[in-house]
């Protein structure tokens, strides 16, 4: 695995644990020589993970829409920064560059990015791992929702295994190495 896309908040959230988790992920990425692909901001958890990878001697690729360059304050010290026209282009570029996806705590934009790559995996547009870094059990309610969706027959059970969830970055990344994508979604 050479590059991982990380989706996370452009704010730090309510708990210092979120920032600490972002920093731990950044250290693991740099230690493993995995390039960070992320949204290009210097703010929040996005900035924390990027700053850590850079500080640890790693490579960071940012992808940011022109409309957010000033609002999110694009990171000036990245290895590479792509400026794109739309959010759609941002997500497509990040997905193209990445060998897998890690989701840290974040808001609706973070969830939207996760759901898109998760859905793309179900229909076979990629066979890349999708992981939730479940810092302080942030994603427990989401996992409960997935269980409910499966119970109500709106999601096939085999796709639950696509979601790799761990509380520690090193364990999450170790599990990525063993990931095997399920067969493509069927409609029977």
C-alpha positions, 0 to 999 in steps of 0.5 A, a space after each residue: 500500500 503506497 497511498 491512503 486517502 484520509 477523510 476527516 474533519 476540518 475542525 478538531 471536534 469536542 475531544 482532544 482524543 480526536 487530534 491525538 488519534 489523527 497524530 497517531 495515524 500520521 506517525 504510522 503513515 510516515 513510519 510505513 512510508 505511506 503517502 497521505 492523500 487528503 483534502 488539502 486543508 491546514 485546519 482541524 484534524 485534516 491539518 493535524 494528520 498532514 502536519 504530523 506526516 510532514 513532521 515525520 518526514 513523510 509525503 502528503 498530497 492535498 486535493 482541494 477545490 478552488 472555492 475552499 482554498 481560502 475558506 479551509 485555508 489550503 496547506 502551504 507545506 505539502 509535498 503536492 497540492 492539486 487544486 480542482 474545480 468542484 467537490 466531485 473532482 476532489 473526491 474522484 482525484 483522491 479516490 484515483 490516487 489512493 490504495 485505500 481509505 481511512 476515515 477519522 471523526 468528522 462531520 457530514 462531509 466526512 460521512 459523505 466521502 466515506 459513504 461514496 467510496 463504500 458504495 463504490 466498493 459494493 458495486 465493484 468500482 474499486 477493491 480498496 479497503 475502507 477503514 474507520 478509525 473509531 477514536 473514543 467510539 465515535 463511529 459506534 452509532 454508525 456501526 449500529 445503523 449498519 447493523 440495522 440496515 442489514 437487519 432490514 435487508 437494505 445491505 447484504 451482510 457480506 458488505 459489512 466486512 468491507 468496513 474495517 474498524 479499529 481504535 488504533 491506527 497501527 492495528 487498522 493499517 495492519 488489517 488493511 494488508 489482509 483485506 480481500 474485497 467481497 464479490 460485487 453487489 448482486 440483486 437477488 
